[in-house]
Amino acid sequence: MFNNPMYCQCQNPVALAIPRRAFMAGLACGASTYVISCPSAPIRAGEAKGTVLVTASQPSEDLFGYIQRRKGAFDRTLYRQLLGASNEFKEGDDFLGVAAADAASRENARVLLARTRIGNLGVHSVFSDAVSQYIDQAVDATVASQITDWSIGDVARFLLESSEDRIKRITPGLTSDVIAGARTFVMARPRLTAIKSILR
């Protein structure tokens, strides 16, 4: 899909003129938005306080399909917990209730995240407040519409494999949620193999 002419035709006067290395390094800070103010309730009774147990997904299931199957409807608390569980453990994650219960839970959360489409992330914001609305206003709607069907796995693979010019063409269309999601995979190059197998 990365041979799509869209990548060459997308022109945006406000494209972010930042070096590829700087953009990639900046991803390291993005995931913090997932855990700030996140409730500290465990998903299953009996688990240690603050841990998130993520069971294996069904074929092609993404974050929202998993939430629908588990809860019967969108649940923002579980959404935040799944996003937090997909990241490497950090001090305070257990207090915030977003620490993966074990390595298997972390991998299961990452599979769900890799399959999740950008467009669906836009519909289900991690936070709904004035700050997040202000940030979303800065996103280029034209660019965003051209990549709305990409999954987080697609974005991560694109950022790792593409030139600086191609990356700068899509950055105006990336929300903070998308950048934070891609960061989970971008910061670990060996993750590409797993992404490709997930998206087959």
Residue, then its C-alpha position, 0 to 999 in steps of 0.5 A: m500500500f505504500n506505493n500508493p501515489m497519494y504519498c507523492q501527491c500530498q502537498n501541504p504548506v504547513a507540513l512539519a519541517i522537522p528532521r526525520r531523526a527529530f520526529m522519531a525521537g519525539l515519539a518517545c514522549g507521545a505515549s504519556t498521554y495514554v496514562i495521565s488521569c487514567p483510572s486505577a481499576p483492574i480489568r478482572a477481579g482477583e488480579a493484582k491492583g493496577t494490572v491489566l489482563v488482556t486475553a488473546s484476540q480473535p482473528s482480525e480483531d482490533l482494540f474496539g472489536y475487543i472492547q465490544r466483545r468484552k463490554g458490549a459497547f465502547d468503554r473508555t476506561l478499558y480503552r485507556q487500559l489497553l493502550g497503556a498495557s501495550n507499552e513497556f512498563k514504567e514506574g507508576d503504571d500499576f498505580l494508574g491502572v494501565a500496567a500489563a499483567d504479564a508479557a502475554s497481556r502486553e503482546n496481546a494489547r500490541v496486536l490489537l493496537a497494530r490492527t486498529r485504524i486511524g479513523n477509528l482512533g479519531v472517533h474514540s478519543v482517549f480524552s475528551d476535553a478542551v485541550s484535546q479538542y484544541i490539539d485536534q484542530a491543528v490536524d490537517a483534515t485533508v491529509a488525515s482523510q487520505i490515511t484514515d484507513w491506515s492501521i497503527g501498524d501501517v503507520a509504524r511501518f511507514l515511519l520506519e521504512s520511509s524517507e524524511d520527505r514522505i514522512k513530512r507529507i503525512t505528519p500534519g494528518l497525525t493526531s497525538d493519539v496516532i503518534a503515541g500508538a505508533r511509538t509503541f512499535v517505532m521505538a523497537r525496530p525488531r517489532l516490524t516482523a511482528i507487525k507484518s505477520i499481524l497485518r497479513 
